[in-house]
Amino acid sequence: MCEMCRRSPCHPRCPNADPPKVIGQCVQCGQDLTADYTYYSDADGNLYCSKECALDYIGVTEEEYDE
């Protein structure tokens, strides 16, 4: 049992905890993706850290209808 957080294994916020496992990197911004958080992927297998990065990478823009 950890002396700081009193858990086994350590709480993720404990300084004694193992670093989170990196599962990949966002193809748009390069941020490490860890198993602790939600990530996004496309049909080609590309991984993204956020919906915004996915939309930017694919080139999707929000437009308003203008007559």
N, C-alpha and C positions, 0 to 999 in steps of 0.2 A: 504494500500500500504506500502511496506517495505521502510524504510528510507535509507537503504544501497543500494539496487539494483533497487529501484523504480518500482518494479513489484508486482503483486498480482496474483497468488502465487509467492513466491520467485523463482528466477533463481536457478537451481540446484547447482551452484558454490557459491551462496551467503552463508555466515556463518549462516544466520538466517533460511536457508532452512531446511525442515524436512529431516531426513536421508532417503536414498532410501530404498524402501521396499525389504527385503530379500525374495527371492522365493525358496531358497534351498541352498545346498552346493554341490560342486564338489566332486564326489565319489572318485576321484583319489587323489587330493591334499587338499581337505577340504576348499577351498576358498569359501567365501559367494558369491552367485549369486544374482544379483539385477536386477530389471526390466529395469534398464537403459542400459544394455548391452546385446549383443547376447550371447546365450549359446547353447550348443549342448546336444542332448539326443539320447539314443539308443532305440532299440525295447523293452527292458526290463523296460524302464522308468527311467533309470539312467541319471543324469544330469552331465554335464561337463562344465568347464569354457573355454576350448579351444579344438580345434581339436587334438592338441598334447596330452592332457590329455586323451581324448577319445581313441586315438590309443594306448597309453601306457596301459590303463586299460584293453582294449580288448586283447592286446598282438600283435598288428599288427606292423611289422617291414618292413622297406624298404630294399630290396635286389637287387643286380645286377646279371644278368644272367652270369654264369661262365661255360664255356664249359669243 
